[in-house]
Amino acid sequence: MARFALLIQAAGTLMLVLLFLLLYRKIRRRAFLDWIASWAFLFVGLSVPFFLQRRPEAGRLLTLLMNGALLAHIFFLLRGTRRFRNPEARSGPLELFWLLPLAAVAWWASTSIEPMSVAAAPMALLRSAAYVLTAIWFVITPGSTAGRIFLSISFLLWGAERAVSGLGLLRFGSGADVPAWLQYLGFAGMFLEMMIAVGIIVLLFEATQARLAAEMEALVHSERELKEMGVRDPLTGLYNRHHFNDVIRRELANVRRYGAELSVLLVDVDRFKEINDVKGHAMGDDVLRFVANYLTTCIRESDFVFRWGGDEFLLLMPRTDEGAAAQKAEELARKLPKIPGTEGLHPSLSVGWATHQVDAEFPATLQLADQRMYEMKLKGKRERAQRERDLGLL
């Protein structure tokens, strides 16, 4: 009965190895590869006893092979669990040193214990300790709670089954005194092994799903960033003229539907050409960024600032009447701080404004704001020229 149970367990283990190999084509993780190797060595270790019956003269050698295969099963099981807990963990030759005391136990069990049927007991107890350690590791591993608990319980029960089996071999050997229930432990081990295989597959599937979800989130974030880059001016970070076309359609629809007021401000940087000629284009870029930040800090959250082109900016202000728009235009021009690096040129802002009327076309509103901005610009030039004449500079 015990050998039949061992045969069933070996056949089931081989099926699990083949299943793992098929799944590895879809779930390529280093931990999974270690577990495939672990179950392959377990199959070898479970298959050796059948050769012992046919080659009794090679009993010591085959027992050593069986213990070596089971030892490799333990090694790859624990390494795979460590890699699953920490995918970034590095493997090196130093990790093989801990095999030396285990190999010594395998050698001792293969050459020093009589009868040979009892020689499997130390490896059964060693497997029990490895399974209990694996159960503990899965308990403290981040991830799916259900999958981890399922695997932890399965490994803990498998460890208990191996411990009982090992102690039973030490107590009864393999003779007629072995209780019937002890002979059926192989079936229990096979059932627990199947449970563990299912748990590993579920855990890997959940980990893969979590990774795919993270990758999808990263793709959505990248797509959002690309979309944002498509509507932003690369120099100032403001919305560009292309995005203005989308925004104005929505705001004009609100004006028509709800009668909401909508004002527009056009802003021009005075003496910008002189800044480029005297200070260089790098300084001109700094001036544009400074003005962009200044305008952004002076508006409401519901307002929009656009890089209109060259040294011009456009402010779109929903729910803003003529009086508020005129006041904001005057305030923006008056409160502009001194721009670092422009000493001697004193750049200023010319701001024109207009409030859109429901029965008007928006290009006409924009033209009115542009006209007022141009008038303010001419007025500023005249005032600057007058000051320079007063100072005797002309």
Secondary structure, 3 states (H helix, E strand, C coil): CHHHHHHHHHHHHHHHHHHHHHHHCCCCCHHHHHHHHHHHHHHHHHHHHHHHHHCHHHHHHHHHHHHHHHHHHHHHHHHHHHHHHCCCCCCCHHHHHHHHHHHHHHHHHHHCCCCHHHHHHHHHHHHHHHHHHHHHHHHCCCCCHHHHHHHHHHHHHHHHHHHHHHHHHHHHCCCCCCCHHHHCHHHHHHHHHHHHHHHHHHHHHHHHHHHHHHHHHHHHHHHHHHHHHHHECCCCCCECHHHHHHHHHHHHHHHHHHCCCEEEEEEEECCHHHHHHHHCHHHHHHHHHHHHHHHHHCCCCCCEEEEEECCEEEEEEECCCHHHHHHHHHHHHHCCCCCCCCCCCCCCEEEEEEEECCCCCHHHHHHHHHHHHHHHHHHHHHHHHHHHHHCCCC
